[in-house]
Amino acid sequence: MKEGEVTGQAFIMSMTSTGENSIVIVGGANQSFDTDLPQEWVDSINDADVLLMQREIPESVNIAAARVAKSGAKLQ
């Protein structure tokens, strides 16, 4: 969790009669990440065999992580 940021939440509403659902997401701290990945994350990605990404963070952060995983390069 980032200092001073609230935790993200998701609320799932479903219609029991049809099984349809809607999800409302309050991003909180998840939305405060940016594409300037900390070197610690870059090192972890480079040491990993698999990179699992989620949609709860900005797409740009996932793209930055995927680029690191693909290139295997260290960020300066």
C-alpha positions as MATLAB code, in Angstrom:
seq = 'MKEGEVTGQAFIMSMTSTGENSIVIVGGANQSFDTDLPQEWVDSINDADVLLMQREIPESVNIAAARVAKSGAKLQ';
ca = [
       0.000    0.000    0.000;
       1.198    3.494   -0.778;
       1.601    5.933    2.089;
      -1.426    8.175    2.492;
      -3.572    6.314   -0.038;
      -6.698    4.326    0.722;
      -6.987    0.681   -0.292;
      -8.900   -0.056   -3.488;
     -12.280   -1.727   -3.271;
     -14.642   -3.548   -5.613;
     -18.361   -3.957   -5.126;
     -20.138   -6.765   -6.990;
     -23.868   -6.525   -7.545;
     -25.654   -9.498   -9.038;
     -29.152  -10.355  -10.172;
     -29.883  -13.728   -8.608;
     -32.675  -14.373  -11.107;
     -30.442  -13.989  -14.206;
     -26.892  -14.356  -12.919;
     -25.915  -11.018  -14.507;
     -23.570   -8.845  -12.498;
     -21.984   -5.424  -12.378;
     -18.743   -4.524  -10.662;
     -18.013   -1.047   -9.337;
     -14.324   -0.405   -8.692;
     -12.917    2.313   -6.441;
      -9.260    2.315   -7.468;
      -7.694    3.865   -4.382;
      -3.958    3.231   -4.046;
      -3.983    0.942   -7.094;
      -4.503    3.971   -9.343;
      -1.579    5.914   -7.869;
       1.135    3.808   -9.514;
       2.925    5.178  -12.548;
       5.117    3.793  -15.306;
       8.344    4.744  -13.519;
       8.746    1.264  -12.034;
      11.006    1.037   -8.980;
      14.265   -0.805   -9.640;
      13.204   -3.412   -7.052;
      10.183   -4.280   -9.242;
      12.330   -4.403  -12.379;
      14.753   -6.783  -10.668;
      11.869   -8.993   -9.502;
      10.359   -9.093  -12.985;
      13.727   -9.977  -14.512;
      14.232  -12.778  -11.967;
      10.742  -14.232  -12.536;
       9.711  -17.039  -14.867;
       6.158  -15.699  -15.234;
       4.607  -12.218  -15.078;
       0.977  -12.141  -13.949;
      -0.772   -8.822  -14.564;
      -4.072   -7.532  -13.222;
      -6.552   -4.980  -14.480;
      -6.871   -3.182  -11.115;
      -3.861   -0.983  -11.845;
      -3.423    1.475  -14.735;
      -2.872   -0.220  -18.104;
       0.297    1.851  -18.580;
       1.885    0.138  -15.558;
       1.081   -3.304  -16.998;
       2.602   -2.244  -20.319;
       5.767   -0.994  -18.594;
       6.062   -4.284  -16.676;
       5.503   -6.307  -19.864;
       8.212   -4.331  -21.649;
      10.655   -5.062  -18.836;
       9.748   -8.769  -18.963;
      10.143   -8.898  -22.746;
      13.462   -7.079  -22.883;
      14.999   -8.368  -19.671;
      16.693   -4.969  -19.502;
      17.395   -3.090  -16.309;
      15.924    0.402  -15.977;
      18.407    3.159  -15.253;
];
